[in-house]
Amino acid sequence: DLESHLQRCQQLSVTVLTDHQDFNNTELKTILNSTAPQQYRIRAKLRTYKPQKLHQSIKLHCSKCNSLQEVPDGRDFDLILQGSALTAPNPELHNTSWYDSVMWTTQDQKQRKIVIHFVKHDEMLQQPEDTLLMIEGGTLKEVWKLTKRFKCVIPVRSTEDDLELLDLSAPFLLQGNIKYYGCKQCSTPKPIKSLSSLATEQQPSWEPAEIAQVLGIELLQYVFIMKFTLVDGTGALNAYLFDY
């Protein structure tokens, strides 16, 4: 894996970066005193790299405001779901022209009310692997069970007039084992009924980018970012790796 590979690089006395083979080696001191952009070939040692653990390299990036943020912890999502379960489902929002609703009460002490709204296409339910559904009052475990069977899951809660997304600290959409987040700063969440426009398409694909757009969400992208410090005796240069 990359982490052990980097450790091996660090143990070598010299690491050679092999790009630009037609260039002569340039000292880091010269590069640091030059104006960007330029192309150089260097011969240097890897002194440090950050982060030390590979999973910490994954961040969420907003291409609109260019912000970088940590990927939220699963426990945060669980707490947000628990908080949203305190809002009672509004029966007036069940079984509309574009989704069918199923409600039941859990058998445990809490007797939670859970509602699943199955989005229809041409007034028919789609196959589970093509279905988008919305869940109210579910736990993290219940949400993950649904993602194993259905294409897209959106956690929601009731208001007086419509269903709405949860706090944007939570993923607004889950697809398979991927959680999709929106930028708190750049998003202006719209009511869930905005999704009905996608349900009327000839073949709703339920692509995250399309769902985000109709819901007024600026989609955050997962990025891989690392910082390397390179030295050659004449100076130290920080190199950044940033990739989708």
ABEGO torsion letter per residue (X at the ends): XAAAAAAAAAABABBBBABGAABBBBBAAAAAABBOBBBBBBBBBBABBOBABAAAABBBBBAAAGBBBBBBBAAAAAAAAAAAAABBBBAAABGBAABBBBBBBBABAAGBBBBBBBBBBGGBBBBAAABBBBBBGBBAAAAAAAAAABABBBBBBBBAABBBBBBAABBABBBEABBBBBBAAABBBBBAAAAAAAAABABBAGBAAAAAAAAGBBBBBBBBBBBBBBBAGAEBBBBBBBBX
